[in-house]
Amino acid sequence: MTRIHIAVSRPYDVCIGAGLLPQLGEELLKLRKACTVAVISDDTVLPLYGEAVCASLRESGFTPLTYAIPSGESAKNLTTYASVLTFLAENRLTRSDLVVALGGGVVGDLVGFAAATYLRGVDYAQIPTTLLSAVDSSVGGKTAVDLTVGKNLVGAFHQPILVWCDTDTLATLPPVTFRDGCAEVIKYGLLDDAEFFAYLRENRDTLDLTHVIARCVDMKRSLVVLDEFDRGLRQLLNLGHTFGHAIESVSDYSIPHGHCVAMGMAMICRAAAAMGAMSASDAAAVEEVLTLYGLPTHVPYSLEELSDAVLSDKKIRGHAVALVMPRAIGSCEIQMFAASALPRWLAAGGAV
């Protein structure tokens, strides 16, 4: 097992390895006395792993309760959030109890937000079961739900007390969902590690998932500990997301998040090359690797549609936006632009 310590305001460990679910209760018992544990999952993941999680909790003296929300990004809304709060209240969970988010990024974000706000905040643990949630959304304490006008517009920072990543759960992922996580993995290589990017290019069929997840989590850790509340350097993690979230919104969330991020990364790399900020060869290499992992690089929506959506992005402050600009593979920087300039960058990235 690989253990990575996240030294933020409420420190915790991210534990990564195969066969970890049976050890969950024992690990939580080191952090909390036996209590009621609300295991919140979705209707796809709970039948797969709910009993293994609950059995481990019972063996360590916890009393587990389970609740399933609908699967998919469309469930990440205020209505589902309210249903989770109602479940916690109806079962009389107190601040001495615990919430567990079992699932992918939708479950982790929504359940984390419920934990942040129920009784003004209760402790929770993350059990990511997708590659995307393992490498990104389960770590760092960002929680949120979507509104019809934009993604993650309602949320809170609320760090988990533990992230428990059993890589065996990734074996049941549909190929499209696994590829979704690959987009975020590639993002980390492009962002800050050219050697890791080369490893991904050369080892698509033989990836060591514990190594891959640990490397991504460690890179995220280094930014989160410097900027826990996303006011500065942590915004580097938004590489590809400004355009990606616009694509996701225009698609009415019918295109998975990672696929939208892949298109967003390809667009910002093409735009950076067109504007002279990045070499054409590096931009082409990014598209090559995204394609190698079965991810899309060209956007099926018009410049007009994307321009309208991108101006609703939560990262816009006043009339300015922080855009993550790739300079080379393994080197990116944050640049401030007038929000009105975003359509020009979309066009330079290939939107028509």
For each residue, the residues with C-beta under 8 A, 3 or more apart:
1: 15 16 17 20
2: 15 16 17 210 214
3: 13 14 15 16
4: 13 14 15 16 214 217 218 221
5: 11 12 13 221
6: 11 12 13 14 139 140 159 221 224 225
7: 11 225
8: 11 12 141 159 224 225 228
9: 159 228
10: 159 161
11: 5 6 7 8
12: 5 6 8 159 160 161 162 163
13: 3 4 5 6 162 163
14: 3 4 6 138 139 163 165 217 221
15: 1 2 3 4 20 27 162 163 164 165
16: 1 2 3 4 134 165 167 210 213 214 217
17: 1 2 20 165 166 167 210
18: 166 167 168 210
19: 22 23 166 168
20: 1 15 17 23 24 164 165 166 168
21: 24 49 52 53 56 127 164 166 168 169
22: 19 52 55 56
23: 19 20 26 27 56
24: 20 21 27 28 53 56 57 127 164
25: 28 29 56 57 58 59 60 61 62
26: 23 29 30 56 59 60
27: 15 23 24 30 31 162 164
28: 24 25 31 32 37 57 60 62 98 125 162
29: 25 26 32 33 34 60 61 62
30: 26 27
31: 27 28 161 162
32: 28 29 35 98 123 161
33: 29 96
34: 29 60 61 62 63
35: 32 62 63 96 97 98
36: 62 63 64 65 91 93 97 98
37: 28 57 62 63 64 65 97 98 99 100
38: 64 65 66 67 87 88 91 93 97 98 99 100
39: 46 50 53 54 57 64 65 66 67 100 102
40: 66 67 68 69 84 87 99 100 101 102 107 111 114
41: 45 46 49 50 66 67 68 69 101 102 103 107
42: 45 46 68 69 70 71 72 75 103 104 106 107
43: 46 47 68 69 70 71
44: 47 48 71 103
45: 41 42 48 49 50 71 102 103 104 107 129
46: 39 41 42 43 49 50 66 68 102
47: 43 44 50
48: 44 45 129 169 172
49: 21 41 45 46 52 53 102 127 129 169
50: 39 41 45 46 47 53 54 66 68 102
51: 54 55
52: 21 22 49 55 56
53: 21 24 39 49 50 56 57 64 100 102 127
54: 39 50 51 57 58 64 66
55: 22 51 52 58 59
56: 21 22 23 24 25 26 52 53 59 60
57: 24 25 28 37 39 53 54 60 62 63 64
58: 25 54 55 61 62 63 64
59: 25 26 55 56
60: 25 26 28 29 34 56 57
61: 25 29 34 58
62: 25 28 29 34 35 36 37 57 58 98
63: 34 35 36 37 57 58
64: 36 37 38 39 53 54 57 58
65: 36 37 38 39 91
66: 38 39 40 41 46 50 54
67: 38 39 40 41 84 87
68: 40 41 42 43 46 50
69: 40 41 42 43 75 80 83 84 107 110
70: 42 43 74 75 80
71: 42 43 44 45 75 106
72: 42 75 106 253
73: 76 106 146 248 253 256 257
74: 70 77 253
75: 42 69 70 71 72 80 106 110
76: 73 80 106 109 110 145 146
77: 74 80 81 145 146 147
78: 81 82 145 147 154
79: 82 83
80: 69 70 75 76 77 83 84 110 145
81: 77 78 84 85 110 113 114 145
82: 78 79 85 86
83: 69 79 80 86 87
84: 40 67 69 80 81 87 88 110 111 114
85: 81 82 88 89 114 117 118
86: 82 83 89 90
87: 38 40 67 83 84 90 91
88: 38 84 85 91 93 99 114 118 122
89: 85 86 92 93 118
90: 86 87
91: 36 38 65 87 88
92: 89
93: 36 38 88 89 97 99 118 119 122
94: 97 119 122
95: 119 121 122
96: 33 35
97: 35 36 37 38 93 94 122
98: 28 32 35 36 37 38 62 122 123 124 125 161
99: 37 38 40 88 93 111 114 115 118 122 123 124 125
100: 37 38 39 40 53 111 124 125 126 127
101: 40 41 107 108 110 111 112 115 124 125 126 127 138 160
102: 39 40 41 45 46 49 50 53 107 127 129
103: 41 42 44 45 106 107 108 127 128 129 130 133
104: 42 45 107 108 128 129 130 132 133 137 177
105: 108 109 128 130 132 133 136 137 138 257
106: 42 71 72 73 75 76 103 109 110
107: 40 41 42 45 69 101 102 103 104 110 111 133
108: 101 103 104 105 111 112 126 128 133 137 138 143
109: 76 105 106 112 113 137 142 143 144 145 152 155
110: 69 75 76 80 81 84 101 106 107 113 114 143 144 145
111: 40 84 99 100 101 107 108 114 115 124 143
112: 101 108 109 115 116 124 126 141 142 143 158 160
113: 81 109 110 116 117 143 144 145 154 155 156 158
114: 40 81 84 85 88 99 110 111 117 118
115: 99 101 111 112 118 121 122 123 124 143 158
116: 112 113 121 143 156 157 158
117: 85 113 114 120 121 156
118: 85 88 89 93 99 114 115 121 122
119: 93 94 95 122
120: 117
121: 95 115 116 117 118 158
122: 88 93 94 95 97 98 99 115 118 119
123: 32 98 99 115 160 161
124: 98 99 100 101 111 112 115 158 160 161
125: 28 98 99 100 101 160 161 162 163 164
126: 100 101 108 112 133 138 139 160 162 163 164
127: 21 24 49 53 100 101 102 103 163 164 165 166
128: 103 104 105 108 133 134 137 138 163 165 169
129: 45 48 49 102 103 104 133 166 169 170 173
130: 103 104 105 133 134 170 173 177 178 180 181
131: 134 135 170 173 177 178 180 181 182 184 185 209 213
132: 104 105 135 136 137 177 180 181 183 184 257 258
133: 103 104 105 107 108 126 128 129 130 136 137 138 181
134: 16 128 130 131 138 165 167 170 181 213 217
135: 131 132 181 184 185 188 212 213 216 217 220
136: 105 132 133 139 184 216 220 237
137: 104 105 108 109 128 132 133 140 142
138: 14 101 105 108 126 128 133 134 160 163 165
139: 6 14 126 136 163 217 220 221 224
140: 6 137 159 220 224 234
141: 8 112 157 158 159 160 224 228
142: 109 112 137 152 155 157 230
143: 108 109 110 111 112 113 115 116 155 156 157 158
144: 109 110 113 152 153 154 155 156
145: 76 77 78 80 81 109 110 113 152 154 155
146: 73 76 77 150 151 152 153 154 253
147: 77 78 150 153 154
148:
149: 153 312
150: 146 147 153 245 249 309 312 313 314
151: 146 245 248 249 253 314
152: 109 142 144 145 146 155 245 314
153: 144 146 147 149 150 314
154: 78 113 144 145 146 147
155: 109 113 142 143 144 145 152
156: 113 116 117 143 144
157: 116 141 142 143 228 229 230
158: 112 113 115 116 121 124 141 143
159: 6 8 9 10 12 140 141
160: 12 101 112 123 124 125 126 138 141 163
161: 10 12 31 32 98 123 124 125
162: 12 13 15 27 28 31 125 126
163: 12 13 14 15 125 126 127 128 138 139 160
164: 15 20 21 24 27 125 126 127
165: 14 15 16 17 20 127 128 134 138 213
166: 17 18 19 20 21 127 129 169
167: 16 17 18 134 170 209 210 213
168: 18 19 20 21 171
169: 21 48 49 128 129 166 172
170: 129 130 131 134 167 173 178 209
171: 168
172: 48 169
173: 129 130 131 170 177 178 181
174: 177 178
175: 178 179 294
176: 179 180 256
177: 104 130 131 132 173 174 180 181 256
178: 130 131 170 173 174 175 181 182
179: 175 176 182 183 258 259 293 294 295
180: 130 131 132 176 177 183 256 257 258 259
181: 130 131 132 133 134 135 173 177 178 184 185 258
182: 131 178 179 185 186 258 293 294 295
183: 132 179 180 186 187 240 258 259 261 262 265 290 293 295
184: 131 132 135 136 181 187 188 216 258 261
185: 131 135 181 182 188 189 200 212 216
186: 182 183 189 190 197 200 262 265 286 289 290 293 295
187: 183 184 190 191 237 239 240 261 265
188: 135 184 185 191 192 193 196 215 216 219 220
189: 185 186 192 193 194 196 197 198 199 200 329 330
190: 186 187 197 239 265 269 286 326 329 330 332
191: 187 188 219 236 237 239 324 330 332
192: 188 189 219 236 330 331 332
193: 188 189 196 197 215 219 330
194: 189 197 198 328 329 330 331
195: 198 199 330
196: 188 189 193 199 200 215
197: 186 189 190 193 194 200 201 289 329 330
198: 189 194 195 201 202
199: 189 195 196 202 203
200: 185 186 189 196 197 203 204 207 212 289 293
201: 197 198 204 285 288 289 292
202: 198 199
203: 199 200 206 207
204: 200 201 207 292 293
205:
206: 203
207: 200 203 204 211 212
208: 211 212
209: 131 167 170 212 213
210: 2 16 17 18 167 213 214
211: 207 208 214 215
212: 135 185 200 207 208 209 215 216
213: 16 131 134 135 165 167 209 210 216 217
214: 2 4 16 210 211 217 218
215: 188 193 196 211 212 218 219
216: 135 136 184 185 188 212 213 219 220
217: 4 14 16 134 135 139 213 214 220 221
218: 4 214 215 221 222
219: 188 191 192 193 215 216 222 223
220: 135 136 139 140 188 216 217 223 224 237
221: 4 5 6 14 139 217 218 224 225
222: 218 219 225 226
223: 219 220 226 227 233 234 236 237
224: 6 8 139 140 141 220 221 227 228 234
225: 6 7 8 221 222 228
226: 222 223 232 233 234
227: 223 224 230 231 232 233 234 235
228: 8 9 141 157 224 225 234
229: 157 234
230: 142 157 227 234 235
231: 227 234 235
232: 226 227 235 334
233: 223 226 227 236 334
234: 140 223 224 226 227 228 229 230 231 237
235: 227 230 231 232 238 315 322 324 334
236: 191 192 223 233 239 324 332 333 334
237: 136 187 191 220 223 234 241
238: 235 241 242 315 322 324
239: 187 190 191 236 265 268 324 326 332
240: 183 187 243 244 261 262 264 265 267 268 324
241: 237 238 244 245 261 264 324
242: 238 245 246 264 268 310 313 315 321 323 324 342
243: 240 246 247 263 264 267 268 306 310 345 346 349
244: 240 241 247 248 257 260 261 262 263 264 265
245: 150 151 152 241 242 248 249 260 264 309 310 313
246: 242 243 249 250 264 306 309 310 313 346
247: 243 244 250 251 255 260 263 264 299 301 306 309
248: 73 151 244 245 251 253 255 257 260
249: 150 151 245 246 252 253 309 312
250: 246 247 301 305 306 309
251: 247 248 254 255 260 301
252: 249
253: 72 73 74 146 151 248 249
254: 251
255: 247 248 251 259 260
256: 73 176 177 180 259 260
257: 73 105 132 180 244 248 260 261
258: 132 179 180 181 182 183 184 261 262 295
259: 179 180 183 255 256 262 263 295 296
260: 244 245 247 248 251 255 256 257 263 264
261: 183 184 187 240 241 244 257 258 264 265
262: 183 186 240 244 258 259 265 266 290 295 296 297
263: 243 244 247 259 260 266 267 296 297 298 299
264: 240 241 242 243 244 245 246 247 260 261 267 268
265: 183 186 187 190 239 240 244 261 262 268 269 286 290
266: 262 263 269 270 286 287 290 297 298 349 350
267: 240 243 263 264 270 271 299 346 349 350 351
268: 239 240 242 243 264 265 271 272 323 324 325 326 345 349
269: 190 265 266 272 273 278 282 283 286 287 326 349
270: 266 267 273 274 283 287 348 349 350
271: 267 268 274 275 345 346 348 349
272: 268 269 275 277 278 283 325 326 327
273: 269 270 276 277 278 279 280 282 283
274: 270 271 348 349
275: 271 272 345 348
276: 273
277: 272 273 325 326 327
278: 269 272 273 282 283 325 326 327 328
279: 273 282 283 328
280: 273 283 284
281: 284 285
282: 269 273 278 279 285 286 326 328 329
283: 269 270 272 273 278 279 280 286 287 326
284: 280 281 287 288
285: 201 281 282 288 289 329
286: 186 190 265 266 269 282 283 289 290 326 329
287: 266 269 270 283 284 290 291 297
288: 201 284 285 291 292
289: 186 197 200 201 285 286 292 293
290: 183 186 262 265 266 286 287 293 295 296 297
291: 287 288 294 295 297
292: 201 204 288 289
293: 179 182 183 186 200 204 289 290
294: 175 179 182 291
295: 179 182 183 186 258 259 262 290 291
296: 259 262 263 290
297: 262 263 266 287 290 291
298: 263 266 350
299: 247 263 267 306 350 351
300:
301: 247 250 251 305 306 351
302: 305 306 351 352
303: 306 307 343 346 347 351 352
304: 307 308
305: 250 301 302 308 309
306: 243 246 247 250 299 301 302 303 309 310 343 346 351
307: 303 304 310 311 342 343 346 351
308: 304 305 311 312
309: 150 245 246 247 249 250 305 306 312 313
310: 242 243 245 246 306 307 313 342 343 346
311: 307 308 316 339 342
312: 149 150 249 308 309 316
313: 150 242 245 246 309 310 316 321
314: 150 151 152 153
315: 235 238 242 321 322
316: 311 312 313 319 320 321 339
317: 320 321 322
318:
319: 316 338 339 340
320: 316 317 336 337 338 339
321: 242 313 315 316 317 336 337 338 339 342
322: 235 238 315 317 334 335 336
323: 242 268 334 335 336 337 342 345
324: 191 235 236 238 239 240 241 242 268 332 333 334 335
325: 268 272 277 278 332 333 334 335
326: 190 239 268 269 272 277 278 282 283 286 329 331 332
327: 272 277 278 331 332 333
328: 194 278 279 282 331
329: 189 190 194 197 282 285 286 326
330: 189 190 191 192 193 194 195 197
331: 192 194 326 327 328
332: 190 191 192 236 239 324 325 326 327
333: 236 324 325 327
334: 232 233 235 236 322 323 324 325
335: 322 323 324 325
336: 320 321 322 323
337: 320 321 323 341 342 345
338: 319 320 321 341
339: 311 316 319 320 321 342
340: 319 343
341: 337 338 344 345
342: 242 307 310 311 321 323 337 339 345 346
343: 303 306 307 310 340 346 347
344: 341 347 348
345: 243 268 271 275 323 337 341 342 348 349
346: 243 246 267 271 303 306 307 310 342 343 349 351
347: 303 343 344 350 351 352
348: 270 271 274 275 344 345
349: 243 266 267 268 269 270 271 274 345 346
350: 266 267 270 298 299 347
351: 267 299 301 302 303 306 307 346 347
352: 302 303 347
